[in-house]
Amino acid sequence: MIYDSEAGNISIALTGDTMLSRRLTPFTEAPYLAIKDILEGADAAFTNLEGTVRAPEDGTQDPTEGTPMTIPPSLLDDLKWMGVNMVSTANNHVTDFGQDGLLASLRHVEAAGLVHSGSGAHLTAAQKPGYLDTKGGRVALLSANSFFKPWNRASPHGPDLKGRPGVNIIGYNETHTLPEDAFADLSAIDQGLGFDKDIARRRQGFFSDKEVGGAGNSEITFLGKKFVEGDGFAVDTFINGMDEADNLRWISEARRQSDWVVFSLHCHAYSQRGADTAANAADMEELADFARAFARRAIDAGVDVFVCHGPHISLGVEVYEGKPIFYSLGNFIFQNDTVTSVPVESFSRFDLDHLATPADFLDARSDGGKKGFGAHENYWHSIFSLCRFADGKLDGVELYPLDLGFGLSRSQRGRPVIADGKFADDVLARTQALSDFYGTKIDIKDGVGYLKL
């Protein structure tokens, strides 16, 4: 060997959603600095940078039902101080301040020297990998988002018009199956309210058949959702074929241009498993079927590590063909409720006038902390992972439980520390239970989870 990287040894640290609005550098708790030590010690350290990195003059806010997530550019240095060197910019908050905000965000990320992927000035820029050179070899990062508005999707250059700035999107379709009697009832409602006639009129307009849907007696498009008749009730999700083909093509590119390939997927869609018993989204158990299917196809195409985020809760881990799939690592830095500016529309949603402050808005939308993220503990604990490869193969996966300060004030919570004691065991036990569905076994020892490979 003439290069160390020929040995096929590398460590890759993976964290979940980072919604960053405050400094990271002032704090000195040992369980906090232990995270920094692990991230700095890894060859590559990833997070999902969920927000628009912007100065006050960058971009104009889009209407949103969530938090208009501004990340001040100076905080990227704090993120690098933590050891992060790779970020996904494919999520629903990178477009909170429109196309100008997205492009400004990318300029700030580039200026900070962070490797990134997932959004860009046009579709190719959004889909192509970012590359990180490490002593363990060249790491490719590809990123995509499946939760979006139609105008958030990056578009390719055409013969007459340049491409649209936006996000690398992996879209999906849902099919709702109903038993015979329920399907007949829905059909009667569809006809009784005249929705079927509206579908017929749309088919005569400027829409393609696939956009209109509701073709024939065996399928109904009702309030924008597709229903078919079958045995029992079910919801199935299917990936957009063109989006999948495009991303698999770029995975092939990354495989040939790098030593290691990481794919990041931002996904808010859940499967039906656990949906019947979950009182709220914090209790859901699994991402939608299309996400699992795509993760496996991505690994078949050359991905070494597949990491999901978006639900803001931790989910299970699968090992497929010797490669790890993290279905959600939950939150890493969760400071979405200390943003300092809120659009007028956000205030008006809760009947607040123009004199209201951001804290007024946050109090109103959480009903004084009784609902939303602040009311459910699952949003405030999570995991992050360290994957070790040796001789080109997965050699170990460590899972570290994180405590983000559930129940504390907004000014306190949201910064991670490594959990310990019973709390750590409980956090890891959740991941252990949700991973068992995939046949993944996790040993818990001294507050750390270890995948049995």
Buried (B, 14 or more C-beta within 10 A) or exposed (E): EEEEBEBBBBBBBBBBBBBBBBBBEEEEEEBBBEBBEBBBEBBBBBBBBBBBBBEEEBBEBBEBEEBBBBBBBEBBBBBBBBBBBBBBBBBBBBBBBBBBBBBBBBBBBEEBEBBBBBBBBBBBBBBBBBBBBBEBBBBBBBBBBBBBEEEBBBBBEEEEEEBBBBBBBBBBBBBBBBEEEBBEEBBEEBEEEEBBEBBEEBBEEEEEEEEBBBEEEEBBBBEEEBBBBBEEEEBBBBBBEEBBEBBBEBBEBBBEEBBBBBBBBBBBBBBBBBBEEEEEBBEBBBBBBBBBBBBBBBBEBBBBBBBBBBBBBBBBBBBBEEBBBBBBBBBBBBBBBBBEEBBEEBBEBBEBEEEBEBEBBBBBBBEEBEEBBBBBBBBBBBBBBBBBBEEBEBBEBBBBBBBBBBEEEBEEBBBBBBBEEEBBBEBBBBBBEBBEBBEBEBEBEEBBBBBEE
